[in-house]
Amino acid sequence: MEVFADAQGENANDEYKSWKEHNRSDSYVISRRSRNDAMLHRADCWHLTDDFGPGVVVSLTAKPKYCSTDKRELENWAHENLDKGLKRCRTCM
């Protein structure tokens, strides 16, 4: 599992986008808002894009992203680290 978060460094957003580009097809991402609010997505889910139009700059790692090619690894992490259950994206999962 790899974690990308702005709090860990200024290159987190670029590193996350690079990870997604190289692991797009069979990978998963947990987007975490808080210990009570986290959602599992496929890495290629449109919810995890930064295409908001010309001139709009958004950091995808403002909220931490937990990434893996192994969905069970992320589910186990969530079970051990979240106060509530892991939600699943209704669009991609």
Buried (B, 14 or more C-beta within 10 A) or exposed (E): EEBBBBEEEEEBBBBBBEBBEEBEEEBBBBBBEEEEBBBBBBBBBEEBEEEEEEEEEEBBBEBBBBBBBEBEBBBEBBEEEBEEEBBEBEEBE
